[in-house]
Amino acid sequence: MLRSSLLSAVPGIAHAFTTRAWFVPPPPPGAASPEEVAPLLAALGAPGALPAMLDQVHGARVLTVEPGGPRWPVGPGDALVSAQPGVVVYVRVADCVPILVAGRRGVCAIHAGWRPTAAGVVQAALAELTARTGQDPGELVAAVGPRIGPCCFEVGPEVVDALGRHAPTAVFLRERAGRRPTVDLGALAAQILCSFGLRQVEVLPGCTCCDARFHSYRRDGARAGRQAGLIGLLA
């Protein structure tokens, strides 16, 4: 498991980004039960925590874990907020960007592939987290996990145009002579987080497509597994 030094410094928070060494169950009907997440929670340092996940749809819908509400999954969406101690929220990725955000009173996990990012999922998640917890954006800490890197994420003009609505293209576009450009989704995520008012953002290294430690849909196609970004308030 990989951890952010910034998030590790936030009291009362458990978090991690997994590698392909860990099994990450899919949403129902593929997942038998939340108990399948128990090994992850134990390694996270949160044994006995309640896991909560989404049915990810590559959009901008943000959901919140409510007391006594559904957790397996909470519902269709691409960001999950929790202000409940003892609940770990997580997103599943295989090239998309996992973003974990924490404050002392709440956490959020964001599935920020290019489509959710273009739809505004990062800003929507931060707005929900600050509204739910009353925290100022400057009090939050965020980590951007391993994702497909600019070494491998070749895109067409429609992707550049969609992402360019959220940041200057100089932030994320990597031009290549005689070839299609690539995009740095990690740099774009960091820019969006900072533009919202966060002052502490860490971008972890690692390209899921060319680093064999990770699952990659672009590299492996439909047989690819998934990594997870997990975060929770400890009870």
Buried (B, 14 or more C-beta within 10 A) or exposed (E): BBBBEBBBEBEEBBBBBBBBEBEBBBBEEEBEEBEBBBEBBEBBEBEEBBBBBBBBBBBBBBBBBEEEEEBBBBEEBBBBBBBBEEBBBBBBBBBBBBBBBBBBBBBBBBBBBBBBBBBBBBBBBBBBBBEBBEBEBEBBBBBBBBBBBBEBBBBEEEBBEBBBEBBEBEBBBBEEEEEEBBBBBBBBBBBBBBBBEBEBBBBBEBBBBBBEEBBBBBBBEEEBBBBBBBBBBBE
